Amino acid sequence: MGYKVAVVGATGNVGREMLSILAERKFPVDEVIALASKRSVGTEISFGEDVVLKVQDLETFDFTGVDIALSSPGASVSKVFAPRAAAAGCVVIDNTSHFRMDPDVPLVVPEVNPDAVAGYKKRGIIANPNCSTIQMVVALKPLHVAFGIKRVVVSSYQSVSGGGKDAMDELFNQTRGIYMNDPFTKTQKKFTKQIAFNVIPHIDVFMDDGATKEEWKMTVETAKILDPDIQVHANCCRVPVFIGHAEYVNIETVKPITDESARKVLKAAEGISIVDMRENGGYVTPVECAGEDNVFVSRIRVDQTVKNGLSFWCVADNLRKGAALNAVQIAEVLIRDHLKK
């Protein structure tokens, strides 16, 4: 017997990816429902190779009888619909930022803290972390277990797809406009500066201490998911890449750590692929990780400037592991351990 699953925000980048991954991983569904705003009602969306779903109206949909909702409609929409769906008995796995720091809502990365899924019983909601946090904590978890991480300094290089379809369109149109010398396609709407052939050290709003909210998210989410005693300093940039986030991560550990000992630990960890050859091209870039499920770690090396220091490079597909795949993996833990039929 399968499950009745709703995908909320089904017409967006992440929603479409959720549908694709549910089919790829053969999630045990009896019925899948695609939900979005009124303007998308009737739109046809593929589920697997042979099934076409017609989008229904989220505002009027009755969640009674739905087992799980995978949600990525935007924080303001989730704020309204998620409690309504949970009240109807549906477990909501929400990809937006709204519930992440709610103390009664678990924030889950299955490779890191799968036991936290049990906390869904408080509110009927599980939060998916920020995309940049997800890939980092997947890499940090085995190192923390083996060596004890005290401090993390991370610099992220995040693709425009993290800002949605409009952000991807802006990069495309600006690039075309520069080549075609068309001033009308060079303007910024989604970003504060030109993104084509540029790097913008600014993601989300600025906070009182000078950090952006994206940087704050990486700090507080790591504390909630992994360990509140780990100190995290984040620097987040938007780069002219369509899909795939990259991060340079520097850690300080309690126990002695070497590149070889770290490599051995990471190789044995779930959800991580090591590509670390000290030669031209012996590393993974965002272009190569697009469409892949794992977090790829490269450039592992000792930091000689501090005691027990290590640096590494990690990349992941932000639409898959950074959003849709992580949500589906949470659903898999949920049905394995809590919603067995």
N, C-alpha and C positions, 0 to 999 in steps of 0.2 A: 504494500500500500504506500502510495506516494504522498507528497505534500502539495498544498495549494500555496503558490508563491506569487506575490505581487512585486513588480519592479516600478518604483516611483521615480519620475524623471526619466522615463524610458527613451525619450527622444534626444537626450543630451549625450555627450561623449561618453560619460561614465555609465549612464543607463544602458546604452547600446552594448558597451563592453560587458556589463553584468549579464545581459541576455546571452551574449556570445559565450561567456565563460560557463554559465549554468549548463548550456548545451554541451560544450566541450568536455566538461568534467562529469557529464551524465548525472547531474544532481537529480535525486529521485522525486520528480514532480508528477502530479496527476494533472495539474492545470497551472498555467502561467498567465498572469494578467499584466498588461502594460498600461501604466497610468501616467498622465501628465496634465498640463493645464488645458483649459477649454480650447485654446487656439490650436492645440494639437490633436483634438478628438477626431478620430477617424483615420489618422495617419497610420499607414501600414509599416510594421517593423518585423524583421526576420527574427525567428527563434530557431537556431540550428539551420539545417539545410532545407528542410521541407515545410516548416511551420511559419505561417505569417499571422501576426497578431495585429488587431486593430486597437489603437490607443483609446482608452476610456478616460472620463473626466475624474480627476483626483478629488475635486471639490465635493462631488455628489456620491462618490463611491462608498459602498457599505463594506467594511472590512470583516464583518461577521463571517466566520468560517475560513478566513485566510490564516494560514499557519505562520508565514514569515513574509515580511516586506523588506526588500532591499531598496534603500532609499538614497537618492542623490538629487533632490530638487532645488537646493538652495536652503540656507539656514532659516530664513524667515518663513518659508513654506513648511519646513520640518517642524518648526516651533508649534505650528497649528495642527498639522495632520498627525504627527507621530503619537502624541498622547491620545488622540481620538482612535487611532488604529489599535494602540495598546489596550485601551479600554474595551475594545471589541474582542480581545483575546489574541490579537496578532502580535508576534514578536518583531519589533522593528530594528533592523540593522542599518544605522543611519551614517551616511558618509559626509554629512555636513558638519560644520564647526559648532552647531548650537548646543549639543549635549555633552561635548567631550570632557569638560571640566566639572560637570554635575557630579557631586560625590555619590549620588545614588545610581549613576549610570556607568557601567564598566567600559573601559577604553581598552580595546583588545587588538593584539597582533598574535595570531595563533602560534607562531614559532616562539614567541616570547612569554606570553602570559595566558595560555588557553584556559587555565582554571578560573580566570576572572569572568568567563562567560556566565558562570553560575549566578552572578550578580544581576542578571537580567530580570530576575523575579521581583525585584523591588519596584521597577517602573515599566517593565516590558520593553525596554529599549537597551540596545547595545550600540556604542559609538565606534565608528571607524576613525582612527587617528589621521592626522595630516599626512599627506603623501611623503613629504621630506622626512618626517619623523619615522614613518614606517620602515623605510629602507635602512635608516641609520640604526634603529634599535634591533633590527634583525641581525645586523653585523655586530653590534655591541654585546648582545646577550651572551653568546658563548665566551667572549673575551672577559666579560664581567664575572661569569661563573668561574673561569679558570684563574684569573689574575686579580680581580677586584678593581674596578675602574673608579678613580677618584674624580677625575676632571676630563671634560671633553671640550675641544674647540673645533667647531665645524664651519666650513664655508661651503655653501651650496650654489650650484649652477643649474637653475631650474628652467625647464622648457616652458614655452608659452601655452601648451595645452593645459597646464595647471590653472590657467585663467579662463578656460572654456573656449568654445568655438569662435567667439568674437575675437579673442586674442590670437588664435591661430590665423584667422582671416586677416588680421591687421599685419602680422608678420609677412604673410604671403603678398598682400597688396602693397605694402611698403617696399618689399624687395622688387616686385615687378615695377613699381613706380620709379625706383631709383634707376633700374636698367633702361626703362622706357622714357625717362625724363618727363614723367607725368606728375606734376605737383599735386594733383587732386588725390593721388593714392599714397602720398607721403605723410599725410597728417596723422596725429595721434588721437585716438579716442579711448582706447582701452588702457594704454600705458601713458605715463607722464613724460616720457622721452621717446624718441625714435628707437624702436627695437631692432629693426633690420640693421645688420652689420654693427651692432652695438651691444653693450652690457649695461643693465640698469640695477644699481645696488639698492633696490627698493621693491618689496613685495608686501602688499596689504598696507594698513594705515600705520602712521607713526604713533608711538606711545610716549609718555612723559619722560622716560629715561633715555630717549633717543633711539631705542630699538624699534623695529617694525613688529607688527603683530605676528608675522610669519616667524620671526626670530624668537619671539616670546612663546609661540606654540611649541617650537622644538624643545625649549627648556622645560616648560611645565608638563608637556605630554610625556617626555622621557621620564620625568620624576614619577608620574602616575603609573606608567606602564612598567618601568624597569626598576628604578630605585630612587627614592627622594634624596638620598645622600650624594648622588652623582651631580657634580657641578657642570652645567652646560653653558657655553658661550657660543652663540650662533651668528653667522653673517650670511644673509640670503640675497642672492642676485638672480635676476631674470636674464636669460641668454637667448639668442636667436636660433633656437632648436625647437622643432615641432613637438617631438615626443621623447621623453627620457630625462630624468633628473640625475645629476652628478653631484657628488660631495667629496671634498677632501676632509678627512677626519683625523684629528690628532688627539691621542689619549694619554693620560698618566695613570699608572696602575699601582696598587699596593704591593703586589708581588713582582719580582723581576720578570721581564718579558723580553723576548727576542723576536726577530722576524720569523725564524724557523718555528719557534714554539707557537707563535700566533697563527702562522700558516697551517700548522697541524691541527689546531683547535678549530679554525674556521672551515677547513676541509671536511671535518666530521660533522658540521652543523647542518641542520635542516634549512632548506631554502636559500643556501648560499653556493655560488660557484666561484672558484678561484681561477683567475687567469692572470698570472703574475710572472711573466718572463722578462728578465732584464735585458731587453733588446728592442729594437724598433718594432712598434706595433704589438708588443707583448702585454697588452692591457685592453680593457673593454671600454668603449665610448658609448654615449647615449644612442647613437644611430644603430649600433649593433645590438643593444638590449631591447629595442622596440619589438613588442610581440612576445617577449620572453617572460617567464614567471619568476625566475630567481633574482636575487640581489647578487650582482657581480662585484667581486673585490679584487683590486689590483694594486700595484705600487706599494706593497707592504714593506716598511723599512723602519729601523730604529731611529728615534729622535735622540740624538746625542746631547742635546742642550738641557735635558732634564733627566732626573732619575726615573727609570722605568717608563720611558716614553716611547710611543709608537705612532706612526702615521700610516694611513692607507686611503685609497681612492675607492669609492663605491658608486655604482650606477644601477638604476632600475627603471623599468617602464612605469611611469607615474600613473597611467590610466589603468594598468593591470595591477601589479603588486601594490602600487601606491593608492589604489582605490577599489576597483571592481573585484579583483581577485581576492584581496584581503577580506572584503565583505562576504564573498562566497565561501571562503575558508572558515570564517566565523560561523556561517550557517551550517557548514559541515560539522563543526564541533558541536553546535547546538543540537542537531538531530542525532548525533552519535551519543551524546552524554545526557541530554535533557528532554528532547522531544521525540523519543523513540516511538514508532508506531508498530 
